[in-house]
Amino acid sequence: MDRVIEKKNKLLSKRNIWLMVGGVLAALVVYNIFFGDKSSKLNVEKEKITIETIEKDVFKDYIAVIGTVEPIKTIYLDAVEGGRVEEIMIDEGNMVEKGDEILRLSNTNLIVQISNNEAQVARAINELRQARLQMQQQKLNNERQLIDLRRELDQQRRQYQNNQKLYENDHISYEEYKQSKESYEATSRKFELFRKAQKQDSIFREVQIQGLEKSVDRLEKSADIVREKLENLNVKAPVNGELASLVPEVGQVINYGTRIGKINILDDYKLNVEIDEHYIARVRRGLPGSFDYTGDSYGLKVTKKYPEVNQGQFTVDMEFTNHTPKDINIGQTFRIKLELGQSKQAVLIPRGGFYQSTGGQWVYVVDESGDFATKRNIRIGRQNPQYYEVIEGLRPGEKVIVSSYDNFNEVDKLMLRE
């Protein structure tokens, strides 16, 4: 009996099946090339990282700095005169009052100078006394001569006037009249010349006296200065305060201008604060600050800003604005909260090691699933000891990795594992 032979389906042939499988695989490869996730990945254990939540809150624009207590003012003691230290009256660390003798110096050259100066003053005074005496004597002599000349002139005038009348009446000769007239006129000129000479002599001697008086005055002032130098050998406290340091020792020779020590004025205190140069443009006089001590808060303000930058830091002085702690000591340090600007609402990200790795330009944002974190560019503004201010790139409620990124090699995605 004959049987009908059925034709086989060519689509299900072994050859076609392999072709279809190869096509599917090729399509998958092409899709992965053009549309697949090509980002670099790194597996990270969650317990080795720190994840924080982005929040919106008041951003307090301040920095934490260390302030060192210093006296409100320090007066330095310098040697006004050189000499040998003979005696120390007050030791360093003691309180002094203005005018108290701290130490005594000796200077034999200065004593000799004083003696020579006093001798010059004595000679000048003696010369002035003699000049005044001579002036007085000359004045008396001139007055005496003036009296004699005036008497002679009066006699000559009468003689001339009498002879003039006699000559007019022809009782005397013309020659006799002429002689009396010439004698009178000569005596009159002599009298006027003597008066002028007396006046000039008086002016000359007055100028001479004034010169001697000025010379004596200069010498006396010079003597006063030298005596003041001698007084300066006794070094005295210029103000009330604490003798904080005293350098010289007994027997030591000190030159002019040598720093002897310093006195701290303890009426009040200030804090010397070193600040990172990053903030030098934002710190100015009048900025407020505060610190807590023994349960109380104490207000401060910046009173002086030093422009020099040393090893990446600059210095300011801060003084108390309300009251000063009673039991603080020079050299004691406090952690100060220095306010740089007004507080305002902002998106905040907690501080962490990520900033040193990225410079605040990007962070790893954790996915809502918590299984991975991806890189995202952000922009950071101000910062304080607790937070960075996020200007753009993050929203409140998102979670980011804030610990250091140094071991992540800047991969695109972190696969988070328990």
C-alpha positions, 0 to 999 in steps of 0.5 A: 500500500502506498503512503503519502510523503509529507513535505518538511517545513524549511523555516524550521530547518537547523540552518535557519534556526542557527541563523536566527539565533545569530541574528538575535545575538548580533542585534543585542550586541548592536543595541548594547553598543549604541544604547547600553549603559557604558558607565564605569562602575565600582562596588562599594560597601555601605558601611565604609561610606557616609551618606547624608540627606540634603536639607533646606535650612538657615545657613549661618555664615560664620567660621570657627577660629582660635583666639589667644588672650592678650593684654589690651595694650602692651608698653615696651621699655627701651633704654633711653640712656646707655649704662651699667645696670647697678640695681634691679628694684622690681622683678618681672611678674610684679605689678607696678604703678606709674613712676615706680623705679624698676632698675638703676643704671650708672654712666660715668661719661654722662656725669663728666658731661654734666660737670663740663656743662655746668662749668660752661654755664657758670662761665657764661653767667659770669661773662653776662654779669661782667657785661652788664656791669660794664654797660652800667658803668659806661652808661654812668660815664656817658651821662657824666660827659653828657652833663659836662658837654651840656654845661659847656654848651650852655656857657658857649651859647650865653657867651655867643648871645652876649657878644652878639649884642655887644658887637651890634652896639660896637662894643667888641670887635668882629673877630671876638664875636666871630670866635664866640660864635664858632666856639658855640657852634663847634660845641653844639656839634660835639654835643650832638655827636656825643649823643649819637655815639652814646645811643649807638654804644647803648644799642651795641651793648644791649645786643651784646647783653642779649647775645650773652643771655641767649648763650646762657639760656642755651647752656642752661637748657643743655644742662637741663637735658643732660640732667634729664639724661642723668634722671633717665638712668633710673628706669621708671614705669610709664604706666600702671600695669604688670611688669611682664618681662625684664631682660637685663641683669645686674652688671650688664651694660645696656646701650641706647635703645636696647629693649629692656622689657614690657609692661602689660596694661591689664585694664582689659583684654583682647584676643589675637586671632589667626584666620585662613587667607581664604577669608581675607577679603571678607574679614573687616573691622567691626565683624561680630564674634562670640565664644562660650566660657564657664556657661556664659557667652561673650561678644567680640568684634574685630578692631584691627586687621593686620594685612600681612599673610604668613604661612597662609594665615592673617591676623586680627585683633578682637575686643570684648563688646559687653563684658570680660570674663573675670578669670581669664589669663594671658595666653589662654585660647578660645574657640570663636565663632566669627560671623562673616555675613547675614543668615538666610535660608539655603540648600545645605549639604553637610561637610565631609571629605568629598570636598577635598576630593572634588573641590565641591564641583560634583558629588555622588547622589544616591538613587532612591532605591539605595542600590547605587549612586551616580556622579552629578555636577553641583555648585557650592557657595559659602561654607561654615564649620558644619555645612556647605551652601548648595547653589545648584545641582541638588534638591532637599531630600536627596541623599549624597555620599559625603565621605572621601572619594579618594578610593573611587577613582572618579568612576561614574557609578557606585554599586552599593552593597550591604 
